[in-house]
Amino acid sequence: MVRQIREALKSFWDEQSISVDGSSTSIDDLVAAMDSMTAVEALIAVEKIVGMELPSGQVIRRGGYNDQEHFISDLTTRVLTYVEEHS
């Protein structure tokens, strides 16, 4: 299940993430690479894997995610914790 969640989140990131030029010095530098509102959409695939509805307010990090690994590791941990506590 962990592998499936990580793969689903990686695919979602690849499809949805915002491309940011590493040399940018604009307002984009102050915004997370994936905001929390966009990240909520990733729960659709993850809910199918875990077989339960996931409350976005408890599993999605406020403020979003700065990079793909942060998104995958943090969200996977939060989802697994929630599932363990509520199954």
C-alpha positions in Angstrom: 0.0 0.0 0.0 2.9 2.4 0.8 4.4 1.9 -2.7 1.0 2.5 -4.3 0.4 5.7 -2.4 3.9 7.0 -3.2 3.5 6.1 -6.9 0.1 7.8 -7.1 1.5 11.0 -5.4 4.5 11.0 -7.7 2.2 10.8 -10.8 0.0 13.5 -9.4 3.0 15.8 -8.8 4.3 15.2 -12.3 1.0 16.1 -13.8 0.1 19.1 -11.6 3.3 20.8 -10.3 4.2 24.3 -11.2 7.5 24.7 -13.1 9.7 27.2 -11.5 12.9 28.5 -13.0 15.7 28.0 -10.4 17.1 31.4 -11.1 13.8 33.2 -10.6 13.8 36.2 -8.2 10.1 37.0 -8.6 7.1 36.6 -6.4 7.1 32.9 -7.5 10.0 32.3 -5.1 7.6 32.9 -2.2 5.0 30.4 -3.3 5.2 26.7 -2.6 5.7 24.5 -5.7 2.4 22.8 -4.9 -0.2 24.7 -2.9 -2.4 22.9 -0.4 -5.6 23.4 -2.5 -4.0 21.7 -5.5 -2.7 18.9 -3.2 -6.2 18.1 -2.1 -7.0 16.7 -5.5 -4.3 14.0 -5.0 -6.5 12.5 -2.3 -8.9 11.2 -5.0 -6.4 8.5 -6.1 -5.1 7.9 -2.6 -8.6 7.3 -1.2 -9.1 4.5 -3.7 -5.9 2.9 -2.5 -6.7 3.1 1.2 -10.4 2.4 0.8 -11.6 5.3 2.9 -12.4 9.0 2.7 -9.5 11.2 3.9 -10.1 14.6 5.6 -8.0 17.0 3.7 -7.6 19.2 6.8 -5.9 16.4 8.6 -3.7 15.0 5.9 -2.7 17.9 3.7 0.0 20.2 5.0 -1.0 23.8 5.3 1.0 26.1 3.0 1.7 23.4 0.5 4.8 21.6 -0.5 8.2 22.9 -1.7 9.3 19.9 -3.7 8.2 16.5 -4.9 10.0 14.5 -2.2 8.5 16.7 0.6 5.0 16.2 -1.0 5.3 12.5 -1.3 6.9 11.7 2.1 4.8 14.1 4.2 1.5 13.2 2.6 2.3 9.4 2.7 3.1 9.6 6.4 0.0 11.6 7.2 -2.3 9.3 5.2 -0.8 6.2 6.8 -1.2 7.7 10.3 -4.8 8.6 9.6 -5.6 5.2 8.2 -4.0 3.4 11.1 -5.9 5.5 13.7 -9.3 5.1 11.9 -9.4 1.6 10.7 
